[in-house]
Amino acid sequence: MAGRLSGKVAIITGGAKGLGAADARLFAAEGASVIVTDVDSANGEAVAAEIGGQFRRLDVRHEAEWQALVASVMAEHGRLDILVNNAGVVEIGSPETITEESYRFVMAVSLDGTVWGCKHAIPAMRAGGGGSIVNMASIASIQGEPYVAAYCAAKGGIEAYSRAVAVHCAQGRMNIRCNSVHPSGIDTPMVRSMPEKVAAAALPTLDDQGQGAGLNPLGVPQDIAHMVLYLASDESRFVSGQAFVIDNTASITEGIVPGGEGNSARQGQHHGQ
Ligand SMILES: NC(=O)c1ccc[n+]([C@@H]2O[C@H](COP(=O)([O-])OP(=O)(O)OC[C@H]3O[C@@H](n4cnc5c(N)ncnc54)[C@H](O)[C@@H]3O)[C@@H](O)[C@H]2O)c1
């Protein structure tokens, strides 16, 4: 039986671990030729080998690397149908403690990477008659998460930029769609690294990263990968310029986020990266 992505060529950034690796596995199972990209070559090579895909080292911050990657994919596969701008990083810092270095790092990986990815994917997709771009944002673009302020800014930028890309492509009749995905806390290496980062920053207690916290337990990477698959596939052919929240109500319940003073008794209930 044909897979939901049969015959399609997909680039996934940050595909070595976490959500990107889950996307890569699901895409390959649905028939796509997957190009796993990351700065983590060891894990990226392993994921690519496991799914019968390819690994290319790509640091999403650098436009020249994007140019070279897309050119090599076009030379080898002759088409590009799907881009998942998934690579992202998080740094601790409130609006008062944010540092220039951590702010620039978070913005460069998450927002700059998405901008360069879209720029170079669009002409390649257009040459093949269309495509789908899926940009990983977060509920951090919706609910204020003051302890990761730069991350909120980057994810808000990604949400807005996705709409600009979607309208640009629609106006140009390119048959290229672009949407953003906004998860709450999902069990990945990024989330597992948070307690150590929070402790190093000496924030007010952050109890349990949301795990087992009643309404808002952590999700698993597959919870997000199934949405990414839908948006990448032709099933979503009439869906573009939208922000999809996957958070088991986290962003519409009390809105308490960790790190705030005076709410330590309730901390840990929401924690979206
Ligand atoms: N896990 C969550 O709870 C959660 C929630 C909302 C949004 N997100 C977003 O989903 C995406 C994936 O998150 P994750 O939890 O899987 O993170 P992760 O840290 O587990 O994996 C991210 C991957 O990106 C790679 N990466 C980092 N910098 C890079 C760069 N400059 N160029 C290329 N690759 C780079 C890392 O090597 C890693 O393999 C991120 O954009 C993240 O912000 C995650």
The ligand as an SDF file (V2000), in Angstrom:
LIG
                    3D

 44 48  0  0  0  0  0  0  0  0999 V2000
   10.3780   19.0930   23.5190 N   0  0  0  0  0  0  0  0  0  0  0  0
    9.4680   20.0160   23.7500 C   0  0  0  0  0  0  0  0  0  0  0  0
    8.8270   20.0380   24.8040 O   0  0  0  0  0  0  0  0  0  0  0  0
    9.1660   21.0690   22.7280 C   0  0  0  0  0  0  0  0  0  0  0  0
    8.0010   21.8330   22.9060 C   0  0  0  0  0  0  0  0  0  0  0  0
    7.7100   22.8280   21.9670 C   0  0  0  0  0  0  0  0  0  0  0  0
    8.5390   23.0260   20.8950 C   0  0  0  0  0  0  0  0  0  0  0  0
    9.6700   22.2700   20.7500 N   0  0  0  0  0  0  0  0  0  0  0  0
   10.5070   22.5550   19.6020 C   0  0  0  0  0  0  0  0  0  0  0  0
   10.6510   21.3990   18.8230 O   0  0  0  0  0  0  0  0  0  0  0  0
   11.9400   21.3770   18.2160 C   0  0  0  0  0  0  0  0  0  0  0  0
   12.6630   20.0990   18.5900 C   0  0  0  0  0  0  0  0  0  0  0  0
   12.7940   20.0630   20.0050 O   0  0  0  0  0  0  0  0  0  0  0  0
   13.3800   18.8090   20.8030 P   0  0  0  0  0  0  0  0  0  0  0  0
   12.7290   18.8300   22.1180 O   0  0  0  0  0  0  0  0  0  0  0  0
   13.3340   17.6070   19.9410 O   0  0  0  0  0  0  0  0  0  0  0  0
   14.8790   19.3170   20.9930 O   0  0  0  0  0  0  0  0  0  0  0  0
   16.2330   18.4640   21.1750 P   0  0  0  0  0  0  0  0  0  0  0  0
   17.2130   19.3820   21.8380 O   0  0  0  0  0  0  0  0  0  0  0  0
   15.9080   17.1910   21.8390 O   0  0  0  0  0  0  0  0  0  0  0  0
   16.6870   18.2160   19.6740 O   0  0  0  0  0  0  0  0  0  0  0  0
   17.0060   19.3380   18.8580 C   0  0  0  0  0  0  0  0  0  0  0  0
   17.9940   18.9340   17.7880 C   0  0  0  0  0  0  0  0  0  0  0  0
   18.3920   20.1560   17.1160 O   0  0  0  0  0  0  0  0  0  0  0  0
   19.7850   20.0820   16.8800 C   0  0  0  0  0  0  0  0  0  0  0  0
   20.3780   21.4150   16.7150 N   0  0  0  0  0  0  0  0  0  0  0  0
   20.7040   22.2960   17.6870 C   0  0  0  0  0  0  0  0  0  0  0  0
   21.3000   23.3810   17.1400 N   0  0  0  0  0  0  0  0  0  0  0  0
   21.3430   23.1630   15.7990 C   0  0  0  0  0  0  0  0  0  0  0  0
   21.8480   23.9030   14.7010 C   0  0  0  0  0  0  0  0  0  0  0  0
   22.4600   25.0910   14.8700 N   0  0  0  0  0  0  0  0  0  0  0  0
   21.7180   23.3880   13.4590 N   0  0  0  0  0  0  0  0  0  0  0  0
   21.1390   22.1820   13.2830 C   0  0  0  0  0  0  0  0  0  0  0  0
   20.6610   21.4150   14.2840 N   0  0  0  0  0  0  0  0  0  0  0  0
   20.7640   21.9140   15.5320 C   0  0  0  0  0  0  0  0  0  0  0  0
   20.3390   19.3500   18.1030 C   0  0  0  0  0  0  0  0  0  0  0  0
   21.6260   18.8000   17.8430 O   0  0  0  0  0  0  0  0  0  0  0  0
   19.2700   18.2930   18.3490 C   0  0  0  0  0  0  0  0  0  0  0  0
   19.5450   17.0860   17.6700 O   0  0  0  0  0  0  0  0  0  0  0  0
   12.6470   22.6430   18.6900 C   0  0  0  0  0  0  0  0  0  0  0  0
   12.4650   23.6750   17.7430 O   0  0  0  0  0  0  0  0  0  0  0  0
   11.9210   22.9690   19.9690 C   0  0  0  0  0  0  0  0  0  0  0  0
   12.0200   24.3250   20.2950 O   0  0  0  0  0  0  0  0  0  0  0  0
    9.9950   21.2930   21.6390 C   0  0  0  0  0  0  0  0  0  0  0  0
  1  2  1  0
  2  3  2  0
  2  4  1  0
  4  5  1  0
  4 44  2  0
  5  6  2  0
  6  7  1  0
  7  8  2  0
  8  9  1  0
  8 44  1  0
  9 10  1  0
  9 42  1  0
 10 11  1  0
 11 12  1  0
 11 40  1  0
 12 13  1  0
 13 14  1  0
 14 15  2  0
 14 16  1  0
 14 17  1  0
 17 18  1  0
 18 19  2  0
 18 20  1  0
 18 21  1  0
 21 22  1  0
 22 23  1  0
 23 24  1  0
 23 38  1  0
 24 25  1  0
 25 26  1  0
 25 36  1  0
 26 27  1  0
 26 35  1  0
 27 28  2  0
 28 29  1  0
 29 30  1  0
 29 35  2  0
 30 31  1  0
 30 32  2  0
 32 33  1  0
 33 34  2  0
 34 35  1  0
 36 37  1  0
 36 38  1  0
 38 39  1  0
 40 41  1  0
 40 42  1  0
 42 43  1  0
M  CHG  2   8   1  16  -1
M  END
$$$$
